[in-house]
């Protein structure tokens, strides 16, 4: 145990040093004032102490914030659904916990190479076995502490028996242990069996590391659980949920045995292979997904356009990247379609079983709680994705020319791109708008005059807001370097905090007319100010870093 704690101390020290340097670099990257901050800031002790406090706070936030959000959402979601008097809150709470735990098992990759992994394993030559044991211990510790403070109280408040609630922390540790053990066992079996460990495009074959396979499995688990939901959620079968909570506790020992038996001489080579393959894959992505980074704008006649100048350049980009950008938009449409289908299943049940449809949960969420659109539109907005593609395949080359960085050029391209990105996000937004009208029509129409129009207005204005937000940050902060890596800590921090504000607002039920007034008072001036900032500051901030 002493060795594990000492190794963990070194790992956390490395991680903390990285965080401090990243924060200080982010401070020096702040537009306008950053250039006045000298490099000596890295050696000023009081500054480093203050940044250390923020670094520790960030590590604590990373360890426990998502756990807190998980159980807060589970509690209030189970409370809302149980208010329909269909199932007990305790059954819904445990059902959600089990479903999310199963899905999370397929989202873990122990062979992922992070910055602190590179420093510890490659540069410092840390023993791979000790590194894995220390990280596993740290994750288990975080899980036990987080679940003890967040899972147990919310579960008991939801009506879960105390003896089942007390099992949840160890259940979480068991899920992590068996996931890590199975992944290691699969990798070693493939290597020892002489089978290929790489796919054609150079990525490792791994359940946990394969995004497409992850999505398929998660969808299968989620859809499959819908068929079992009405059986499992019945209080007569409550013991099934209790058994699923206890099962990972029983699997803890087999998981630890699998971790112990893993040939750790493979771990370092696996990490190195993942690092090399990751670099190769990154280069392939530049060529196959975003195009060559240093491609010059070609006034090709293959793009049929009635425009000229910057309008032609904008249309050239979006037409040449039509497959990529609309491919991303298809995924957004699928997400919205899945939301509509699942809520429609619940709506059909309510129509067949409720006498007063004005109390419908779906009506409350879609029509009476329009802030939920903030959360949905925040997830599916393609603004950030489009901006990254614009830098990779256009701006990283065009910014070398002074005429492209003038006040008029930046303002013109900003308006054109904002319009094009809004068009990309319009289809899922219209899907939500149409579904809003359908729900209102099936559940008693409007609660007050103009509710339908106001909800549609809110969907469109929030869609435009997220387009403006991402595009403005892109021009003001320009977060990418020449290698397409995200370097701006300010950009990441703003996205995080505004995302949290959006999430908090999304769970607060606000009438559509109140939200519409707030949108007119806040969002419209916000967009005008954003345009003026880009127009005036863009020539100084929109540069190659």
NURO-517276 format. One record per residue (C-alpha): residue in one letter; chain; y, x, z. Coordinates in nm, 2 decimals, m for minus. Last residue first. Layout:
N
<a; A; <Y; X; Z>>
...
This chain:
545
<x; A; <3.05; m0.06; m3.27>>
<x; A; <3.16; m0.21; m3.60>>
<x; A; <3.47; m0.41; m3.57>>
<x; A; <3.59; m0.77; m3.50>>
<x; A; <3.79; m0.70; m3.19>>
<x; A; <4.13; m0.58; m3.32>>
<x; A; <4.15; m0.78; m3.64>>
<x; A; <4.00; m1.08; m3.45>>
<x; A; <4.27; m1.09; m3.18>>
<x; A; <4.53; m1.31; m3.36>>
<x; A; <4.31; m1.53; m3.58>>
<x; A; <4.02; m1.54; m3.35>>
<x; A; <4.23; m1.63; m3.05>>
<x; A; <4.42; m1.89; m3.25>>
<x; A; <4.09; m2.05; m3.36>>
<x; A; <3.96; m2.05; m3.01>>
<x; A; <4.28; m2.21; m2.88>>
<x; A; <4.24; m2.50; m3.13>>
<x; A; <3.87; m2.54; m3.04>>
<x; A; <3.95; m2.55; m2.67>>
<x; A; <4.23; m2.80; m2.73>>
<x; A; <3.97; m3.03; m2.88>>
<x; A; <3.71; m2.96; m2.62>>
<x; A; <3.92; m3.03; m2.31>>
<x; A; <4.13; m3.34; m2.33>>
<x; A; <3.94; m3.51; m2.62>>
<x; A; <3.60; m3.42; m2.48>>
<x; A; <3.71; m3.53; m2.13>>
<x; A; <3.81; m3.87; m2.28>>
<x; A; <3.48; m3.90; m2.45>>
<x; A; <3.29; m3.81; m2.14>>
<x; A; <3.47; m4.08; m1.95>>
<x; A; <3.39; m4.33; m2.23>>
<x; A; <3.03; m4.22; m2.24>>
<x; A; <2.97; m4.28; m1.87>>
<x; A; <2.87; m3.97; m1.67>>
<x; A; <2.52; m3.91; m1.53>>
<x; A; <2.51; m3.55; m1.40>>
<x; A; <2.20; m3.36; m1.52>>
<x; A; <2.37; m3.24; m1.84>>
<x; A; <2.68; m3.12; m1.65>>
<x; A; <2.46; m2.88; m1.45>>
<x; A; <2.29; m2.76; m1.77>>
<x; A; <2.62; m2.71; m1.95>>
<x; A; <2.75; m2.51; m1.66>>
<x; A; <2.44; m2.30; m1.66>>
<x; A; <2.47; m2.24; m2.03>>
<x; A; <2.83; m2.15; m1.98>>
<x; A; <2.72; m1.90; m1.72>>
<x; A; <2.45; m1.74; m1.93>>
<x; A; <2.64; m1.73; m2.26>>
<x; A; <2.93; m1.58; m2.09>>
<x; A; <2.71; m1.31; m1.93>>
<x; A; <2.54; m1.23; m2.26>>
<x; A; <2.87; m1.19; m2.44>>
<x; A; <3.02; m0.99; m2.15>>
<x; A; <2.72; m0.76; m2.15>>
<x; A; <2.79; m0.67; m2.51>>
<x; A; <2.53; m0.44; m2.66>>
<x; A; <2.29; m0.68; m2.85>>
<x; A; <2.10; m0.45; m3.08>>
<x; A; <2.16; m0.48; m3.46>>
<x; A; <2.13; m0.11; m3.51>>
<x; A; <2.50; m0.07; m3.60>>
<x; A; <2.59; m0.24; m3.27>>
<x; A; <2.60; m0.61; m3.20>>
<x; A; <2.82; m0.81; m2.96>>
<x; A; <3.12; m0.88; m3.18>>
<x; A; <3.33; m0.99; m2.87>>
<x; A; <3.61; m1.19; m3.03>>
<x; A; <3.44; m1.27; m3.37>>
<x; A; <3.09; m1.35; m3.23>>
<x; A; <3.23; m1.52; m2.93>>
<x; A; <3.43; m1.75; m3.16>>
<x; A; <3.12; m1.83; m3.37>>
<x; A; <2.90; m1.91; m3.07>>
<x; A; <3.16; m2.14; m2.91>>
<x; A; <3.27; m2.31; m3.23>>
<x; A; <2.92; m2.41; m3.33>>
<x; A; <2.85; m2.52; m2.97>>
<x; A; <3.17; m2.74; m2.98>>
<x; A; <3.08; m2.89; m3.32>>
<x; A; <2.75; m3.02; m3.20>>
<x; A; <2.92; m3.14; m2.88>>
<x; A; <3.18; m3.33; m3.10>>
<x; A; <2.91; m3.49; m3.32>>
<x; A; <2.69; m3.61; m3.03>>
<x; A; <3.00; m3.73; m2.84>>
<x; A; <3.12; m3.93; m3.14>>
<x; A; <2.78; m4.10; m3.18>>
<x; A; <2.78; m4.19; m2.81>>
<x; A; <3.14; m4.33; m2.84>>
<x; A; <3.05; m4.54; m3.14>>
<x; A; <2.75; m4.70; m2.96>>
<x; A; <2.95; m4.76; m2.64>>
<x; A; <3.23; m4.93; m2.83>>
<x; A; <3.24; m5.25; m2.62>>
<x; A; <3.05; m5.22; m2.29>>
<x; A; <2.68; m5.23; m2.20>>
<x; A; <2.60; m5.22; m2.57>>
<x; A; <2.27; m5.34; m2.72>>
<x; A; <2.00; m5.51; m2.51>>
<x; A; <1.72; m5.26; m2.51>>
<x; A; <1.60; m5.25; m2.87>>
<x; A; <1.95; m5.22; m3.02>>
<x; A; <2.06; m4.96; m2.78>>
<x; A; <1.75; m4.75; m2.84>>
<x; A; <1.79; m4.78; m3.22>>
<x; A; <2.16; m4.68; m3.20>>
<x; A; <2.08; m4.37; m2.99>>
<x; A; <1.79; m4.29; m3.24>>
<x; A; <2.05; m4.28; m3.52>>
<x; A; <2.28; m4.05; m3.33>>
<x; A; <1.99; m3.82; m3.23>>
<x; A; <1.87; m3.79; m3.59>>
<x; A; <2.24; m3.73; m3.69>>
<x; A; <2.26; m3.43; m3.46>>
<x; A; <1.93; m3.30; m3.59>>
<x; A; <2.07; m3.31; m3.94>>
<x; A; <2.42; m3.18; m3.86>>
<x; A; <2.33; m2.85; m3.72>>
<x; A; <2.33; m2.66; m4.06>>
<x; A; <2.65; m2.85; m4.17>>
<x; A; <2.82; m2.72; m3.85>>
<x; A; <2.72; m2.37; m3.94>>
<x; A; <2.88; m2.41; m4.29>>
<x; A; <3.21; m2.55; m4.15>>
<x; A; <3.23; m2.27; m3.89>>
<x; A; <3.16; m2.02; m4.16>>
<x; A; <3.45; m2.14; m4.38>>
<x; A; <3.70; m2.16; m4.09>>
<x; A; <3.60; m1.81; m3.96>>
<x; A; <3.61; m1.67; m4.31>>
<x; A; <3.97; m1.78; m4.36>>
<x; A; <4.09; m1.67; m4.02>>
<x; A; <3.93; m1.33; m4.06>>
<x; A; <4.07; m1.27; m4.40>>
<x; A; <4.42; m1.38; m4.30>>
<x; A; <4.44; m1.15; m4.00>>
<x; A; <4.30; m0.86; m4.19>>
<x; A; <3.96; m0.71; m4.12>>
<x; A; <3.80; m0.77; m4.46>>
<x; A; <4.09; m0.59; m4.64>>
<x; A; <4.01; m0.28; m4.43>>
<x; A; <3.66; m0.23; m4.57>>
<x; A; <3.38; m0.10; m4.35>>
<x; A; <3.37; m0.45; m4.20>>
<x; A; <3.20; m0.56; m4.52>>
<x; A; <2.88; m0.37; m4.45>>
<x; A; <2.79; m0.48; m4.10>>
<x; A; <2.95; m0.81; m4.19>>
<x; A; <2.70; m0.92; m4.45>>
<x; A; <2.33; m0.89; m4.39>>
<x; A; <2.29; m0.81; m4.02>>
<x; A; <2.63; m0.95; m3.91>>
<x; A; <2.58; m1.28; m4.08>>
<x; A; <2.22; m1.31; m3.96>>
<x; A; <2.33; m1.26; m3.60>>
<x; A; <2.60; m1.52; m3.65>>
<x; A; <2.35; m1.77; m3.79>>
<x; A; <2.12; m1.73; m3.49>>
<x; A; <2.41; m1.77; m3.25>>
<x; A; <2.52; m2.09; m3.42>>
<x; A; <2.18; m2.25; m3.47>>
<x; A; <2.22; m2.52; m3.20>>
<x; A; <1.89; m2.66; m3.09>>
<x; A; <1.90; m2.57; m2.72>>
<x; A; <2.27; m2.65; m2.66>>
<x; A; <2.23; m2.98; m2.86>>
<x; A; <1.96; m3.09; m2.62>>
<x; A; <2.14; m3.00; m2.30>>
<x; A; <2.47; m3.14; m2.41>>
<x; A; <2.30; m3.46; m2.54>>
<x; A; <2.18; m3.52; m2.18>>
<x; A; <2.55; m3.58; m2.10>>
<x; A; <2.51; m3.92; m2.27>>
<x; A; <2.35; m4.07; m1.96>>
<x; A; <2.37; m4.45; m2.01>>
<x; A; <2.26; m4.45; m2.38>>
<x; A; <1.99; m4.19; m2.42>>
<x; A; <1.88; m4.13; m2.06>>
<x; A; <1.94; m4.47; m1.91>>
<x; A; <1.80; m4.65; m2.22>>
<x; A; <1.49; m4.43; m2.20>>
<x; A; <1.45; m4.51; m1.83>>
<x; A; <1.48; m4.89; m1.90>>
<x; A; <1.68; m5.09; m1.65>>
<x; A; <1.86; m5.29; m1.92>>
<x; A; <1.51; m5.37; m2.04>>
<x; A; <1.47; m5.64; m1.78>>
<x; A; <1.12; m5.79; m1.82>>
<x; A; <0.94; m5.46; m1.84>>
<x; A; <0.58; m5.41; m1.95>>
<x; A; <0.57; m5.42; m2.33>>
<x; A; <0.93; m5.29; m2.39>>
<x; A; <0.87; m5.02; m2.12>>
<x; A; <0.55; m4.90; m2.28>>
<x; A; <0.72; m4.89; m2.62>>
<x; A; <1.01; m4.69; m2.47>>
<x; A; <0.77; m4.44; m2.31>>
<x; A; <0.61; m4.37; m2.65>>
<x; A; <0.96; m4.36; m2.80>>
<x; A; <1.07; m4.09; m2.55>>
<x; A; <0.78; m3.88; m2.67>>
<x; A; <0.85; m3.94; m3.04>>
<x; A; <1.22; m3.88; m3.01>>
<x; A; <1.18; m3.56; m2.81>>
<x; A; <0.92; m3.43; m3.06>>
<x; A; <1.15; m3.52; m3.35>>
<x; A; <1.44; m3.33; m3.18>>
<x; A; <1.21; m3.02; m3.14>>
<x; A; <1.08; m3.06; m3.50>>
<x; A; <1.44; m3.09; m3.63>>
<x; A; <1.53; m2.77; m3.45>>
<x; A; <1.22; m2.60; m3.60>>
<x; A; <1.33; m2.71; m3.94>>
<x; A; <1.68; m2.57; m3.87>>
<x; A; <1.53; m2.22; m3.83>>
<x; A; <1.37; m2.25; m4.17>>
<x; A; <1.71; m2.38; m4.30>>
<x; A; <1.86; m2.05; m4.19>>
<x; A; <1.59; m1.83; m4.34>>
<x; A; <1.53; m2.02; m4.66>>
<x; A; <1.90; m2.07; m4.73>>
<x; A; <1.98; m1.71; m4.67>>
<x; A; <2.09; m1.64; m5.03>>
<x; A; <2.27; m1.98; m5.03>>
<x; A; <2.44; m1.92; m4.70>>
<x; A; <2.56; m1.57; m4.80>>
<x; A; <2.68; m1.66; m5.15>>
<x; A; <2.86; m1.97; m5.01>>
<x; A; <3.06; m1.75; m4.77>>
<x; A; <3.14; m1.50; m5.04>>
<x; A; <3.24; m1.77; m5.28>>
<x; A; <3.48; m1.92; m5.02>>
<x; A; <3.61; m1.57; m4.96>>
<x; A; <3.71; m1.53; m5.33>>
<x; A; <3.60; m1.80; m5.57>>
<x; A; <3.44; m2.14; m5.55>>
<x; A; <3.26; m2.35; m5.82>>
<x; A; <2.93; m2.18; m5.73>>
<x; A; <2.60; m2.10; m5.90>>
<x; A; <2.44; m1.81; m5.73>>
<x; A; <2.24; m1.61; m5.99>>
<x; A; <2.57; m1.49; m6.13>>
<x; A; <2.57; m1.22; m5.87>>
<x; A; <2.89; m1.10; m5.71>>
<x; A; <2.70; m0.86; m5.50>>
<x; A; <2.81; m0.80; m5.15>>
<x; A; <2.67; m0.47; m5.04>>
<x; A; <2.34; m0.44; m4.85>>
<x; A; <2.37; m0.21; m4.55>>
<x; A; <2.15; m0.41; m4.31>>
<x; A; <1.88; m0.49; m4.56>>
<x; A; <1.78; m0.85; m4.55>>
<x; A; <1.79; m1.07; m4.24>>
<x; A; <1.43; m1.19; m4.24>>
<x; A; <1.22; m0.96; m4.47>>
<x; A; <1.44; m0.64; m4.47>>
<x; A; <1.57; m0.65; m4.12>>
<x; A; <1.25; m0.80; m3.99>>
<x; A; <1.05; m0.51; m4.14>>
<x; A; <1.28; m0.27; m3.96>>
<x; A; <1.22; m0.45; m3.63>>
<x; A; <0.84; m0.47; m3.70>>
<x; A; <0.83; m0.09; m3.74>>
<x; A; <1.03; m0.04; m3.42>>
<x; A; <0.80; m0.29; m3.23>>
<x; A; <0.49; m0.11; m3.38>>
<x; A; <0.61; 0.21; m3.22>>
<x; A; <0.68; 0.05; m2.89>>
<x; A; <0.36; m0.15; m2.89>>
<x; A; <0.16; 0.16; m2.98>>
<x; A; <0.32; 0.35; m2.69>>
<x; A; <0.25; 0.06; m2.45>>
<x; A; <m0.11; 0.04; m2.56>>
<x; A; <m0.15; 0.42; m2.54>>
<x; A; <m0.01; 0.41; m2.18>>
<x; A; <m0.24; 0.12; m2.09>>
<x; A; <m0.56; 0.25; m2.25>>
<x; A; <m0.61; 0.52; m1.98>>
<x; A; <m0.58; 0.23; m1.75>>
<x; A; <m0.93; 0.12; m1.82>>
<x; A; <m0.91; m0.24; m1.67>>
<x; A; <m1.16; m0.28; m1.39>>
<x; A; <m0.89; m0.34; m1.12>>
<x; A; <m0.71; m0.61; m1.32>>
<x; A; <m1.03; m0.79; m1.39>>
<x; A; <m1.12; m0.77; m1.02>>
<x; A; <m0.77; m0.91; m0.93>>
<x; A; <m0.82; m1.20; m1.16>>
<x; A; <m1.17; m1.28; m1.02>>
<x; A; <m1.01; m1.28; m0.67>>
<x; A; <m0.72; m1.51; m0.76>>
<x; A; <m0.94; m1.76; m0.94>>
<x; A; <m1.00; m1.95; m0.62>>
<x; A; <m0.63; m1.98; m0.56>>
<x; A; <m0.59; m2.08; m0.92>>
<x; A; <m0.83; m2.38; m0.86>>
<x; A; <m0.64; m2.52; m0.56>>
<x; A; <m0.35; m2.68; m0.75>>
<x; A; <m0.60; m2.82; m1.01>>
<x; A; <m0.80; m2.96; m0.73>>
<x; A; <m0.50; m3.13; m0.58>>
<x; A; <m0.43; m3.28; m0.92>>
<x; A; <m0.78; m3.41; m0.95>>
<x; A; <m0.77; m3.54; m0.59>>
<x; A; <m0.49; m3.77; m0.69>>
<x; A; <m0.74; m3.97; m0.89>>
<x; A; <m0.69; m4.30; m0.70>>
<x; A; <m0.32; m4.23; m0.70>>
<x; A; <m0.30; m4.28; m1.08>>
<x; A; <m0.12; m3.99; m1.23>>
<x; A; <m0.44; m3.83; m1.35>>
<x; A; <m0.55; m4.14; m1.55>>
<x; A; <m0.21; m4.23; m1.71>>
<x; A; <m0.15; m3.86; m1.79>>
<x; A; <m0.48; m3.78; m1.94>>
<x; A; <m0.38; m3.87; m2.30>>
<x; A; <m0.04; m3.71; m2.24>>
<x; A; <m0.20; m3.40; m2.11>>
<x; A; <m0.35; m3.33; m2.45>>
<x; A; <m0.01; m3.35; m2.61>>
<x; A; <0.13; m3.09; m2.36>>
<x; A; <m0.17; m2.86; m2.37>>
<x; A; <m0.19; m2.87; m2.75>>
<x; A; <0.19; m2.82; m2.78>>
<x; A; <0.17; m2.52; m2.54>>
<x; A; <m0.13; m2.38; m2.74>>
<x; A; <0.05; m2.41; m3.07>>
<x; A; <0.38; m2.27; m2.94>>
<x; A; <0.20; m1.97; m2.79>>
<x; A; <0.00; m1.91; m3.10>>
<x; A; <0.33; m1.90; m3.30>>
<x; A; <0.49; m1.66; m3.04>>
<x; A; <0.20; m1.42; m3.02>>
<x; A; <0.23; m1.19; m2.72>>
<x; A; <0.04; m1.40; m2.47>>
<x; A; <m0.25; m1.48; m2.70>>
<x; A; <m0.26; m1.13; m2.82>>
<x; A; <m0.32; m0.98; m3.16>>
<x; A; <m0.06; m0.70; m3.16>>
<x; A; <0.21; m0.71; m3.43>>
<x; A; <0.19; m0.49; m3.74>>
<x; A; <0.25; m0.74; m4.02>>
<x; A; <m0.12; m0.75; m4.11>>
<x; A; <m0.23; m0.81; m3.75>>
<x; A; <m0.31; m0.53; m3.52>>
<x; A; <m0.59; m0.47; m3.27>>
<x; A; <m0.86; m0.41; m3.52>>
<x; A; <m1.21; m0.43; m3.36>>
<x; A; <m1.39; m0.12; m3.23>>
<x; A; <m1.56; m0.31; m2.95>>
<x; A; <m1.40; m0.09; m2.70>>
<x; A; <m1.05; m0.17; m2.83>>
<x; A; <m1.11; m0.55; m2.86>>
<x; A; <m1.28; m0.56; m2.52>>
<x; A; <m1.00; m0.36; m2.36>>
<x; A; <m0.73; m0.60; m2.50>>
<x; A; <m0.92; m0.92; m2.39>>
<x; A; <m0.98; m0.78; m2.04>>
<x; A; <m0.62; m0.69; m2.00>>
<x; A; <m0.50; m1.03; m2.11>>
<x; A; <m0.76; m1.20; m1.88>>
<x; A; <m0.65; m1.00; m1.58>>
<x; A; <m0.28; m1.06; m1.63>>
<x; A; <m0.33; m1.44; m1.67>>
<x; A; <m0.58; m1.45; m1.38>>
<x; A; <m0.33; m1.27; m1.15>>
<x; A; <m0.02; m1.47; m1.25>>
<x; A; <m0.20; m1.81; m1.21>>
<x; A; <m0.34; m1.69; m0.87>>
<x; A; <0.01; m1.60; m0.75>>
<x; A; <0.13; m1.94; m0.84>>
<x; A; <m0.16; m2.11; m0.66>>
<x; A; <m0.09; m1.88; m0.36>>
<x; A; <0.26; m2.03; m0.34>>
<x; A; <0.14; m2.38; m0.41>>
<x; A; <m0.13; m2.40; m0.14>>
<x; A; <0.11; m2.50; 0.13>>
<x; A; <0.21; m2.81; m0.06>>
<x; A; <m0.15; m2.92; m0.06>>
<x; A; <m0.17; m2.90; 0.32>>
<x; A; <0.17; m3.06; 0.35>>
<x; A; <0.07; m3.38; 0.16>>
<x; A; <0.29; m3.43; m0.15>>
<x; A; <0.55; m3.70; m0.08>>
<x; A; <0.83; m3.57; m0.30>>
<x; A; <1.01; m3.43; 0.00>>
<x; A; <0.69; m3.24; 0.08>>
<x; A; <0.69; m3.10; m0.28>>
<x; A; <1.06; m3.01; m0.26>>
<x; A; <1.01; m2.82; 0.07>>
<x; A; <0.69; m2.63; m0.05>>
<x; A; <0.82; m2.54; m0.39>>
<x; A; <1.16; m2.39; m0.31>>
<x; A; <1.14; m2.16; m0.01>>
<x; A; <0.77; m2.09; m0.02>>
<x; A; <0.76; m2.10; m0.40>>
<x; A; <1.03; m1.83; m0.43>>
<x; A; <0.89; m1.61; m0.16>>
<x; A; <0.53; m1.62; m0.29>>
<x; A; <0.64; m1.59; m0.65>>
<x; A; <0.87; m1.30; m0.58>>
<x; A; <0.60; m1.12; m0.39>>
<x; A; <0.35; m1.18; m0.67>>
<x; A; <0.59; m1.04; m0.92>>
<x; A; <0.65; m0.73; m0.71>>
<x; A; <0.28; m0.67; m0.65>>
<x; A; <0.21; m0.70; m1.02>>
<x; A; <0.49; m0.46; m1.09>>
<x; A; <0.36; m0.21; m0.84>>
<x; A; <0.00; m0.24; m0.96>>
<x; A; <0.10; m0.20; m1.32>>
<x; A; <0.30; 0.12; m1.24>>
<x; A; <0.03; 0.26; m1.01>>
<x; A; <m0.22; 0.22; m1.29>>
<x; A; <0.00; 0.37; m1.55>>
<x; A; <0.08; 0.68; m1.35>>
<x; A; <0.45; 0.76; m1.40>>
<x; A; <0.53; 1.02; m1.67>>
<x; A; <0.90; 1.01; m1.60>>
<x; A; <1.00; 0.97; m1.97>>
<x; A; <0.71; 0.75; m2.09>>
<x; A; <0.60; 0.54; m1.80>>
<x; A; <0.91; 0.50; m1.59>>
<x; A; <1.19; 0.54; m1.85>>
<x; A; <1.02; 0.33; m2.12>>
<x; A; <0.91; 0.07; m1.87>>
<x; A; <1.27; 0.04; m1.74>>
<x; A; <1.39; m0.03; m2.09>>
<x; A; <1.12; m0.29; m2.15>>
<x; A; <0.79; m0.25; m2.34>>
<x; A; <0.58; m0.57; m2.34>>
<x; A; <0.22; m0.48; m2.28>>
<x; A; <0.19; m0.72; m1.98>>
<x; A; <0.27; m1.02; m2.21>>
<x; A; <0.32; m1.36; m2.04>>
<x; A; <0.40; m1.68; m2.22>>
<x; A; <0.05; m1.82; m2.24>>
<x; A; <0.01; m1.87; m1.87>>
<x; A; <0.35; m2.05; m1.85>>
<x; A; <0.20; m2.35; m2.03>>
<x; A; <m0.07; m2.39; m1.76>>
<x; A; <0.20; m2.37; m1.48>>
<x; A; <0.42; m2.62; m1.66>>
<x; A; <0.14; m2.87; m1.68>>
<x; A; <0.03; m2.82; m1.31>>
<x; A; <0.39; m2.85; m1.17>>
<x; A; <0.46; m3.16; m1.38>>
<x; A; <0.14; m3.33; m1.26>>
<x; A; <0.22; m3.22; m0.90>>
<x; A; <0.56; m3.39; m0.91>>
<x; A; <0.43; m3.70; m1.10>>
<x; A; <0.15; m3.75; m0.84>>
<x; A; <0.39; m3.71; m0.55>>
<x; A; <0.65; m3.94; m0.70>>
<x; A; <0.40; m4.23; m0.71>>
<x; A; <0.32; m4.39; m1.04>>
<x; A; <0.45; m4.70; m1.23>>
<x; A; <0.72; m4.82; m0.99>>
<x; A; <1.00; m4.74; m1.24>>
<x; A; <1.16; m4.54; m0.96>>
<x; A; <0.87; m4.30; m0.99>>
<x; A; <1.02; m4.17; m1.32>>
<x; A; <1.35; m4.09; m1.16>>
<x; A; <1.20; m3.93; m0.85>>
<x; A; <0.96; m3.72; m1.06>>
<x; A; <1.26; m3.60; m1.27>>
<x; A; <1.46; m3.53; m0.95>>
<x; A; <1.19; m3.33; m0.79>>
<x; A; <1.06; m3.15; m1.10>>
<x; A; <1.42; m3.05; m1.20>>
<x; A; <1.49; m2.91; m0.85>>
<x; A; <1.15; m2.74; m0.86>>
<x; A; <1.20; m2.56; m1.19>>
<x; A; <1.57; m2.48; m1.12>>
<x; A; <1.48; m2.29; m0.80>>
<x; A; <1.20; m2.10; m0.98>>
<x; A; <1.44; m2.02; m1.26>>
<x; A; <1.69; m1.88; m1.01>>
<x; A; <1.44; m1.67; m0.81>>
<x; A; <1.37; m1.34; m0.96>>
<x; A; <1.65; m1.32; m1.21>>
<x; A; <1.91; m1.43; m0.95>>
<x; A; <1.77; m1.17; m0.71>>
<x; A; <1.81; m0.90; m0.98>>
<x; A; <2.16; m1.02; m1.06>>
<x; A; <2.26; m1.01; m0.70>>
<x; A; <2.13; m0.65; m0.67>>
<x; A; <2.33; m0.56; m0.98>>
<x; A; <2.64; m0.73; m0.86>>
<x; A; <2.62; m0.54; m0.53>>
<x; A; <2.56; m0.22; m0.73>>
<x; A; <2.87; m0.29; m0.93>>
<x; A; <3.07; m0.29; m0.61>>
<x; A; <2.91; 0.03; m0.50>>
<x; A; <2.96; 0.19; m0.84>>
<x; A; <3.33; 0.10; m0.83>>
<x; A; <3.37; 0.25; m0.49>>
<x; A; <3.19; 0.57; m0.61>>
<x; A; <3.39; 0.64; m0.92>>
<x; A; <3.15; 0.84; m1.15>>
<x; A; <3.09; 0.58; m1.42>>
<x; A; <3.46; 0.49; m1.42>>
<x; A; <3.53; 0.84; m1.55>>
<x; A; <3.48; 0.70; m1.90>>
<x; A; <3.83; 0.56; m1.89>>
<x; A; <3.93; 0.19; m1.89>>
<x; A; <4.22; 0.14; m2.13>>
<x; A; <3.98; 0.05; m2.42>>
<x; A; <3.83; m0.23; m2.22>>
<x; A; <4.16; m0.41; m2.18>>
<x; A; <4.19; m0.54; m2.53>>
<x; A; <3.84; m0.69; m2.57>>
<x; A; <3.60; m0.62; m2.28>>
<x; A; <3.36; m0.34; m2.39>>
<x; A; <3.45; m0.11; m2.10>>
<x; A; <3.34; m0.38; m1.86>>
<x; A; <3.02; m0.42; m2.05>>
<x; A; <2.95; m0.05; m2.03>>
<x; A; <3.00; m0.07; m1.66>>
<x; A; <2.76; m0.36; m1.64>>
<x; A; <2.50; m0.18; m1.86>>
<x; A; <2.53; 0.14; m1.65>>
<x; A; <2.48; m0.05; m1.33>>
<x; A; <2.18; m0.25; m1.47>>
<x; A; <2.01; 0.07; m1.59>>
<x; A; <2.06; 0.23; m1.25>>
<x; A; <1.92; m0.08; m1.08>>
<x; A; <1.61; m0.08; m1.31>>
<x; A; <1.55; 0.29; m1.24>>
<x; A; <1.59; 0.23; m0.86>>
<x; A; <1.36; m0.08; m0.88>>
<x; A; <1.09; 0.13; m1.05>>
<x; A; <1.12; 0.41; m0.80>>
<x; A; <1.10; 0.17; m0.50>>
<x; A; <0.80; 0.00; m0.67>>
<x; A; <0.62; 0.34; m0.69>>
<x; A; <0.69; 0.40; m0.32>>
<x; A; <0.57; 0.05; m0.23>>
<x; A; <0.25; 0.09; m0.43>>
<x; A; <0.18; 0.43; m0.28>>
<x; A; <0.24; 0.29; 0.08>>
<x; A; <0.00; 0.00; 0.00>>
